[in-house]
Amino acid sequence: MGKPIEVSDLTAETIINKHPVFVLDCFATWCGPCKMMNPIINKLAAELKDKMIFGKLDVDTQPQTSDKYEVKAIPTFLIFQKGKLAARHEGTLSEVALRTMITKLL
């Protein structure tokens, strides 16, 4: 892939279950910290494209998935391994911290 894919309430479960490691970035278009994370997400998505995939879920337009995973703050990163929620983080992260969270599950 090389870049994050758009995730909707209709596609979330299929995408989560399809990929061995999947990172879901729960964001909103108006969120400054979410925008700050975009370059990091794009970089990691490109670098790790052969090992895992990133997705982006707009919590304002796709509320069912964010409600299901109890997303209360944004950005929130949900990391799934083999379809199961394996890690989560609310708030911004450095590139090193996000990479470390992900690579522990690869």
N, CA, C and O of each residue as an XYZ file, in Angstrom:
424
protein
N       0.827     -1.190      0.000
C       0.000      0.000      0.000
C       0.870      1.252      0.000
O       0.916      1.973     -0.997
N       1.554      1.515      1.095
C       2.422      2.658      1.136
C       1.812      3.922      1.692
O       2.541      4.858      2.019
N       0.510      3.981      1.808
C      -0.134      5.148      2.401
C      -1.363      4.677      3.171
O      -1.902      3.607      2.887
N      -1.807      5.464      4.139
C      -2.980      5.058      4.922
C      -4.225      4.956      4.041
O      -4.397      5.713      3.085
N      -5.076      4.013      4.383
C      -6.330      3.849      3.658
C      -7.465      4.465      4.469
O      -7.401      4.522      5.697
N      -8.482      4.916      3.789
C      -9.650      5.473      4.448
C     -10.519      4.322      4.960
O     -10.809      3.371      4.233
N     -10.921      4.428      6.213
C     -11.733      3.392      6.848
C     -13.082      4.001      7.199
O     -13.157      5.133      7.679
N     -14.138      3.251      6.960
C     -15.488      3.705      7.306
C     -16.111      2.711      8.277
O     -15.567      1.635      8.523
N     -17.251      3.090      8.819
C     -17.974      2.163      9.693
C     -18.327      0.880      8.945
O     -18.370     -0.193      9.546
N     -18.576      0.979      7.656
C     -18.944     -0.192      6.854
C     -17.763     -1.106      6.557
O     -17.941     -2.314      6.400
N     -16.560     -0.544      6.479
C     -15.394     -1.348      6.087
C     -14.458     -1.702      7.235
O     -13.567     -2.533      7.062
N     -14.637     -1.097      8.391
C     -13.668     -1.237      9.486
C     -13.386     -2.691      9.862
O     -12.229     -3.112      9.866
N     -14.407     -3.445     10.171
C     -14.170     -4.815     10.648
C     -13.507     -5.685      9.593
O     -12.634     -6.490      9.917
N     -13.903     -5.537      8.347
C     -13.282     -6.311      7.268
C     -11.807     -5.983      7.156
O     -10.976     -6.883      7.043
N     -11.478     -4.707      7.189
C     -10.077     -4.284      7.068
C      -9.274     -4.735      8.283
O      -8.157     -5.231      8.136
N      -9.823     -4.570      9.464
C      -9.129     -4.983     10.693
C      -8.802     -6.469     10.658
O      -7.702     -6.874     11.031
N      -9.748     -7.276     10.213
C      -9.556     -8.726     10.196
C      -8.708     -9.213      9.029
O      -8.201    -10.335      9.057
N      -8.551     -8.387      8.011
C      -7.823     -8.795      6.812
C      -6.304     -8.713      6.979
O      -5.573     -9.482      6.355
N      -5.831     -7.802      7.804
C      -4.399     -7.535      7.893
C      -3.823     -8.032      9.221
O      -4.408     -7.786     10.276
N      -2.682     -8.730      9.180
C      -2.083     -9.256     10.416
C      -1.777     -8.158     11.443
O      -1.999     -8.354     12.638
N      -1.274     -7.014     10.989
C      -1.063     -5.862     11.871
C      -1.670     -4.646     11.179
O      -1.330     -4.321     10.042
N      -2.565     -3.992     11.887
C      -3.298     -2.852     11.332
C      -3.342     -1.738     12.368
O      -3.747     -1.962     13.508
N      -2.926     -0.536     11.973
C      -2.947      0.631     12.857
C      -4.061      1.560     12.380
O      -4.036      2.038     11.246
N      -5.031      1.812     13.247
C      -6.137      2.701     12.916
C      -5.946      4.033     13.623
O      -5.934      4.112     14.851
N      -5.800      5.069     12.822
C      -5.665      6.439     13.318
C      -7.061      7.040     13.372
O      -7.665      7.308     12.333
N      -7.575      7.254     14.578
C      -8.886      7.874     14.768
C      -8.650      9.370     14.921
O      -7.956      9.805     15.839
N      -9.231     10.155     14.017
C      -8.915     11.578     13.933
C     -10.171     12.373     13.601
O     -11.245     11.810     13.388
N     -10.013     13.702     13.561
C     -11.036     14.606     13.040
C     -10.326     15.653     12.191
O      -9.187     16.025     12.473
N     -10.999     16.118     11.161
C     -10.377     17.056     10.227
C     -10.021     18.378     10.887
O      -9.099     19.056     10.432
N     -10.719     18.762     11.937
C     -10.491     20.035     12.620
C      -9.422     19.944     13.716
O      -9.072     20.963     14.310
N      -8.913     18.780     13.987
C      -8.021     18.522     15.124
C      -6.564     18.855     14.780
O      -5.959     18.204     13.929
N      -6.007     19.874     15.446
C      -4.620     20.267     15.225
C      -3.613     19.168     15.524
O      -2.748     18.900     14.690
N      -3.693     18.511     16.700
C      -2.754     17.424     16.981
C      -2.854     16.271     15.974
O      -1.853     15.622     15.669
N      -4.057     16.021     15.461
C      -4.230     14.979     14.439
C      -3.451     15.357     13.181
O      -2.780     14.517     12.583
N      -3.544     16.619     12.786
C      -2.826     17.094     11.602
C      -1.317     16.994     11.811
O      -0.578     16.695     10.873
N      -0.860     17.243     13.041
C       0.569     17.138     13.341
C       1.080     15.706     13.160
O       2.248     15.502     12.830
N       0.221     14.727     13.372
C       0.624     13.323     13.268
C       0.685     12.833     11.820
O       1.338     11.827     11.545
N       0.024     13.516     10.899
C      -0.045     13.038      9.509
C       1.304     12.754      8.868
O       1.449     11.699      8.250
N       2.301     13.628      8.975
C       3.596     13.309      8.349
C       4.234     12.038      8.927
O       4.843     11.259      8.194
N       4.096     11.837     10.213
C       4.650     10.637     10.849
C       3.922      9.394     10.361
O       4.551      8.388     10.033
N       2.606      9.463     10.313
C       1.808      8.328      9.849
C       2.147      7.996      8.399
O       2.340      6.830      8.052
N       2.219      9.020      7.555
C       2.545      8.786      6.143
C       3.932      8.173      5.981
O       4.123      7.282      5.154
N       4.893      8.642      6.760
C       6.254      8.110      6.679
C       6.293      6.643      7.107
O       6.879      5.809      6.417
N       5.674      6.331      8.236
C       5.683      4.944      8.715
C       4.888      4.029      7.791
O       5.278      2.883      7.564
N       3.785      4.524      7.262
C       2.988      3.715      6.333
C       3.823      3.331      5.111
O       3.746      2.199      4.633
N       4.612      4.265      4.613
C       5.460      3.983      3.457
C       6.606      3.031      3.814
O       6.906      2.100      3.067
N       7.236      3.273      4.955
C       8.389      2.452      5.355
C       7.994      1.027      5.729
O       8.744      0.089      5.461
N       6.840      0.855      6.338
C       6.434     -0.459      6.859
C       5.387     -1.152      5.984
O       4.742     -2.103      6.427
N       5.215     -0.683      4.750
C       4.127     -1.171      3.890
C       4.168     -2.674      3.635
O       3.127     -3.269      3.359
N       5.310     -3.291      3.716
C       5.402     -4.733      3.484
C       5.072     -5.550      4.733
O       4.941     -6.772      4.659
N       4.936     -4.877      5.885
C       4.725     -5.581      7.146
C       3.369     -5.308      7.784
O       2.843     -6.143      8.519
N       2.802     -4.129      7.498
C       1.544     -3.747      8.135
C       0.878     -2.650      7.327
O       1.408     -2.191      6.315
N      -0.297     -2.237      7.792
C      -1.036     -1.201      7.078
C      -1.615     -0.199      8.065
O      -1.975     -0.548      9.189
N      -1.699      1.046      7.628
C      -2.336      2.115      8.399
C      -3.695      2.423      7.790
O      -3.881      2.343      6.576
N      -4.640      2.778      8.653
C      -5.932      3.269      8.202
C      -6.288      4.528      8.959
O      -5.780      4.770     10.054
N      -7.165      5.332      8.372
C      -7.608      6.573      8.997
C      -9.131      6.538      9.105
O      -9.834      6.245      8.138
N      -9.620      6.843     10.304
C     -11.054      6.857     10.574
C     -11.441      8.227     11.116
O     -10.978      8.621     12.187
N     -12.279      8.952     10.394
C     -12.774     10.261     10.830
C     -13.892     10.017     11.843
O     -14.964      9.530     11.483
N     -13.645     10.351     13.094
C     -14.608     10.053     14.163
C     -15.895     10.860     14.029
O     -16.932     10.452     14.553
N     -15.848     11.991     13.343
C     -17.047     12.802     13.168
C     -18.007     12.199     12.146
O     -19.224     12.284     12.312
N     -17.475     11.599     11.108
C     -18.327     11.051     10.061
C     -18.537      9.540     10.188
O     -19.404      8.976      9.521
N     -17.746      8.885     11.040
C     -17.831      7.427     11.220
C     -17.919      7.095     12.710
O     -16.985      6.512     13.260
N     -19.015      7.453     13.370
C     -19.086      7.328     14.833
C     -19.242      5.909     15.373
O     -18.892      5.658     16.526
N     -19.753      4.982     14.581
C     -19.999      3.634     15.115
C     -18.710      2.926     15.510
O     -18.640      2.311     16.574
N     -17.701      3.009     14.667
C     -16.431      2.331     14.963
C     -15.734      2.999     16.139
O     -15.198      2.322     17.016
N     -15.743      4.325     16.156
C     -15.093      5.006     17.284
C     -15.837      4.721     18.587
O     -15.205      4.600     19.636
N     -17.151      4.611     18.544
C     -17.915      4.240     19.740
C     -17.601      2.804     20.173
O     -17.430      2.527     21.360
N     -17.529      1.914     19.211
C     -17.261      0.500     19.522
C     -15.936      0.337     20.274
O     -15.836     -0.469     21.199
N     -14.927      1.105     19.870
C     -13.605      1.002     20.498
C     -13.375      2.079     21.555
O     -12.244      2.311     21.982
N     -14.454      2.729     21.970
C     -14.450      3.701     23.062
C     -13.390      4.790     22.881
O     -12.624      5.094     23.795
N     -13.368      5.357     21.696
C     -12.464      6.466     21.412
C     -13.059      7.713     22.049
O     -14.120      8.183     21.639
N     -12.374      8.241     23.047
C     -12.849      9.403     23.802
C     -12.031     10.655     23.537
O     -12.469     11.756     23.868
N     -10.850     10.507     22.944
C      -9.972     11.632     22.647
C      -9.337     11.381     21.287
O      -9.233     10.242     20.833
N      -8.918     12.463     20.651
C      -8.249     12.303     19.363
C      -6.964     13.128     19.365
O      -6.903     14.184     19.994
N      -5.959     12.656     18.674
C      -5.940     11.397     17.952
C      -5.866     10.199     18.905
O      -5.293     10.285     19.991
N      -6.442      9.109     18.483
C      -6.290      7.827     19.170
C      -5.795      6.821     18.145
O      -6.322      6.734     17.036
N      -4.789      6.073     18.526
C      -4.238      5.029     17.669
C      -4.638      3.676     18.237
O      -4.338      3.359     19.388
N      -5.315      2.888     17.421
C      -5.710      1.533     17.793
C      -4.870      0.583     16.952
O      -4.890      0.648     15.723
N      -4.141     -0.292     17.611
C      -3.267     -1.220     16.894
C      -3.822     -2.625     17.068
O      -3.951     -3.136     18.180
N      -4.143     -3.229     15.935
C      -4.735     -4.562     15.916
C      -3.717     -5.573     15.434
O      -2.933     -5.310     14.523
N      -3.746     -6.727     16.062
C      -2.908     -7.842     15.641
C      -3.831     -9.029     15.437
O      -4.496     -9.478     16.370
N      -3.868     -9.533     14.211
C      -4.727    -10.658     13.847
C      -6.176    -10.402     14.245
O      -6.848    -11.287     14.773
N      -6.652     -9.184     13.989
C      -8.043     -8.841     14.225
C      -8.402     -8.467     15.646
O      -9.546     -8.100     15.915
N      -7.458     -8.549     16.556
C      -7.720     -8.233     17.969
C      -6.996     -6.946     18.361
O      -5.863     -6.705     17.942
N      -7.657     -6.134     19.160
C      -7.032     -4.912     19.647
C      -5.871     -5.281     20.561
O      -6.070     -5.899     21.607
N      -4.659     -4.902     20.164
C      -3.455     -5.284     20.906
C      -2.841     -4.114     21.664
O      -2.142     -4.317     22.657
N      -3.096     -2.886     21.202
C      -2.537     -1.707     21.868
C      -3.343     -0.492     21.455
O      -3.972     -0.471     20.398
N      -3.313      0.526     22.313
C      -3.972      1.793     21.994
C      -3.209      2.921     22.652
O      -2.553      2.742     23.679
N      -3.309      4.087     22.038
C      -2.682      5.275     22.599
C      -3.530      6.482     22.246
O      -3.921      6.662     21.093
N      -3.814      7.308     23.246
C      -4.542      8.547     23.024
C      -3.552      9.698     23.057
O      -2.711      9.781     23.952
N      -3.657     10.583     22.079
C      -2.779     11.741     22.016
C      -1.671     11.561     20.997
O      -1.543     10.515     20.359
N      -0.875     12.612     20.862
C       0.217     12.566     19.892
C       1.360     11.702     20.415
O       1.497     11.464     21.615
N       2.165     11.250     19.476
C       3.335     10.422     19.771
C       4.488     10.887     18.892
O       4.275     11.452     17.819
N       5.681     10.652     19.344
C       6.828     10.877     18.466
C       6.881      9.732     17.453
O       6.259      8.687     17.647
N       7.617      9.940     16.394
C       7.783      8.873     15.404
C       8.400      7.633     16.050
O       7.977      6.510     15.775
N       9.391      7.836     16.898
C      10.066      6.713     17.561
C       9.072      5.941     18.437
O       9.057      4.710     18.413
N       8.255      6.645     19.201
C       7.307      5.976     20.095
C       6.265      5.187     19.316
O       5.947      4.056     19.682
N       5.728      5.771     18.242
C       4.736      5.057     17.441
C       5.365      3.861     16.748
O       4.766      2.787     16.697
N       6.560      4.037     16.219
C       7.262      2.923     15.568
C       7.503      1.785     16.565
O       7.333      0.613     16.230
N       7.894      2.135     17.779
C       8.145      1.114     18.803
C       6.873      0.336     19.131
O       6.899     -0.890     19.234
N       5.752      1.059     19.296
C       4.476      0.376     19.572
C       4.128     -0.624     18.474
O       3.691     -1.743     18.744
N       4.330     -0.197     17.236
C       3.973     -1.047     16.092
C       4.919     -2.229     15.962
O       4.474     -3.368     15.821
N       6.211     -1.970     16.007
C       7.171     -3.041     15.731
C       7.171     -4.123     16.799
O       7.619     -5.240     16.540
N       6.681     -3.818     17.988
C       6.542     -4.855     19.017
C       5.572     -5.941     18.569
O       5.647     -7.077     19.036
N       4.665     -5.593     17.665
C       3.626     -6.533     17.238
C       3.920     -7.189     15.906
O       3.162     -8.056     15.470
N       4.998     -6.801     15.247
C       5.309     -7.380     13.935
C       5.953     -8.728     14.076
O       6.283     -9.363     13.074
